[in-house]
Amino acid sequence: MATAAQMSDAHRRFLQVLMSHGIMEGAEARKLHRHCCEISKVYYAQDKLDDFVSTINNQLQPLFMQIRKGMSEVDGKTHYALVNMAETEITKMASDYAENELELFRKTMDLIILSENGFASSTDILNCADQLKTKKMKKKEAEQVLKVFVDDKWLSERNGEYTLHTRCIMEMEQYILSTYPDIAKKCNICHSLAIQSQACETCGTGMHLPCIGKYFKTQSNPRCPHCNDFWPYEIPDRSQINSQSSSKRVSRKEHQSS
């Protein structure tokens, strides 16, 4: 039986840098892979980053840690994140935040996942702050807590709207799927959790915005990949995804006349 590859100084250096960042874009991770191999004077294979990461994961397994590969819902770019496998609930954040801060995060997650577009407004979140059961927060305090959640890469903010950060989705995917079984869906294309998504009105099949853009790119008459019914939304391209304008519905009449 083949033995697992051993960790080298290059692997250890890569892990240390990723630990300090928490999450890293694929392009950054590939640069780091090359740098670590060159510094440590070990063989570098450009297309073997996933094998390189797999060697690290074999060593991390007893520690219930893992480097996961995922996708940003904003632009579809690959990311690598170091995640905690031992705990899958929000309680894993307990050592870093006060009880009422965790309650605010749970309420924010509720608003995001129950929304149509995967975002919650700062107004709606701040309205929850003085309704917390643990300990109510003043508006200024809640605003500061939201900023910390963004800095710690649990939330992302854009123009006063909040969504789950890529790191949060990668780390809490199973928790979210089990906590919101009737609402949270996996993308029909990439099969990972989809927060910012569109869903077929007939069968409920959901897809990430970047995945939709790729899937329907060459189709003049977009149809659901599952039930083949008309897809009633504007098909997002990258500029639309970044401006959050891609949840607009398109009627059959509009589509046929365009």
N, C-alpha and C positions, 0 to 999 in steps of 0.2 A: 504494500500500500504506500502511495506517495506521501511524503511528509510535508507539512505546511511550510511555506517559505519563512525564513527567519527574518526578524526585524533588523534592519541596518541603521546606521546613524542617520541616513537619509530619511528613513521612515520616521524615526524619532523626532527629527527636526521638523518634518512636515506636520506631524501631530501637534507639536508644541505651538507652531504658528496658528494652526486651525483652532486649537483650544483658546488661544488669545482672541481670535476673531469670532468664534462661535459658528459663523457661516461665511461662505466664500463663493463668489461667482466662479463658474467653470473655467473661464479664461484665466482668472487669477490663480486657481488651483493648478492649472496646467503649467503656468509660469513657475509657481512654487515647486511643483514636482521636479521640473528641470533644474531649478536653482539648487534644491536639496541634493539631488544626485551629483551635480557638478561640484558642489562644496565638499561633499563626502567622498568624491572620487569613486562613485559606483556607477554601474552601467545604467544609462538612461535610454528608455524606449518611448518615443513620443506618443504612440498610440496605446500605451499600457498603463495609463493612470488608474483605471478601474482595478486592474490586477494589483497595482501598487497599494491602493486603498484596501483591497481585500486582505492583503498580508497584514496590514495594521488592524483590521477588524478581527482577524483571527486571534490576535493578542488582546484585544479589548473585550472580547466575549465574556471572559470570567468576571470582568468588572461591570457588566451590564451596560456597556457603552457601545456606540456604533457610529461610524461615519456614513451618513445616508446621502444618497444622490436624489435631488428633486428638481422641480421646475418652478420658476417665478410665474405667478399668475398675471403679472403686469406685462412682461415682455417675452415670456416663453424661454428665457435663458436658463441653462442648467446651473444648479447650485450644489455645493457640498456642505453639509452641516454635521457637527458632532452632537449626537443626541443621547439622552439618558433613557435606557431601555427598562430600567428597574421600576420606574413609576410612569404611569401613562395619564395620570390625572393632573388637574391644576395644582394639587397639593405639592407637586414637585417644585413649585415656585414658593412654597411656604416659608422657606428659610430666608428668602430675600425680601419678602413683603409683609406688611401688617395684614391682619385679618380683614379689615374693611377695604384695603387695597385689593386683596384677592376677590372680595365680593364684587367690587366695582369691575374688575376684569371679567368675572363670570357674566355680569349683566351686559357688559360691552360685547362679549362673545355671543350672548343671546341675540342682541340687536343686530349684529353683523350676519349671523347665520339665518335669522328669521327674515332678513331683508330680501328684496327682490334682486338687488345688484351686488350684494356682498359687502356693502359699506354701511356704517352708522354715522350719523352726523354728531358733531361735538355737542350740539344743543340737546339732542336726545340722551347722550351719555351723561352730560352734566345734570340733566333733570333727574337722573337716577341717584345722583350723589347724596341728595338729602332724603332719600328713601331707603338707605342701607339699613339692614337690621342689626349689623354688628356695631357700627358707629358711624353716624352721619358725617358727611364731609361738606365743607364750604366750597363754593365754586372755585376759588383760587387754588385751594388744596387739591381738588380733583383735577384741575388743569395741569398742575405740577406732576401728579401721579401719572396722568396720560403721557406726559412728556418722558417720564422715566420708562414707561412701557415701550415707547417708541425707541428711546436710546438703547434699551436692552433687547430690542428686536423681537418683541412679542406682538407689537402693533406697527402698522405703517400709517402715516398720515399724509393726506394730500388735499389742500384747499378746504380744511376744516372737516374732512371726511376721514373716517378711520376704517381700516380693514386688518385682517390678520396678516402678520409678516410671514414671509416664506419660511423662516426658521420655525415659527409657531406651528404652521400647518404641517411641516415635516415631522416635528417632534410630537405633536398632539393629534395626528390623523386618526389613530384608532380610538382615542378618547372621544373625539368629536363625532365619529361615525356611530359609536355606541350610545352617546348621550343624546344625539339628535337623529335617531334611526329613521324617522319618517320624513326628515327634511334634508339632512346632509347626504350628498350623492357623490359617487366617483365619476370622473370624466370617462365618457364612452370611448375616447381615443387613447389616452395615456394611462387610464385606470388608477389614477391617484385622486385624492380628495379635491373637489372643485368648489371653491367659495365664490369667486367672481366667475359667473358662468351664465349660459343661456340654456333653457330646457325646452324640449319639444312639448307643445301644448296638448298633443294627442296621447303620447305614451310616457312623457316625463323624462325621457333620455336627456341627460345633461352633459355639457362639454365646456371646458375652459375656453375663455376668449381666444388665447393664442392658438389653441388646438382647432377651434372653429375656423379661424382665419386660414390655417394651413389646409384643413380638410375641404373647405368650400372654395378654395382659391381659383380653381379652374372650372367651377360649376356655375353655369348661367342660371340654372333653375334649382336652387339648393333644396335638398330634401333630407329628412331625418335618416341617419344611417341605420336606425332600428326599424321604424315602421314605414318609412318612405313617404311620409306626409310632408306637405309644404313647410319649410322652415321660415317662420313669420318675423324674423328679426333682421336688422341691418347686419351684414357680415362685416366683422371688424377687421381692419388692417392695423398695423402697429400704431399709427398716429391716432386712430380712433380709440384703441385700447388705452393709450396713455392719457387721453382726454376724457375717459369714462363715458363716451357717447355711444357705446356699442350695445346698449340694452334696448335701443329704440326698436319698436315693432314696425314691421312693414306689412301693409295689408296685401292680400292677394291681388287686388285691383291695381295698387301702386306698383307692385312687382311686375305685373303683366304689361303695364303701360310704359315701363322704363326701358 
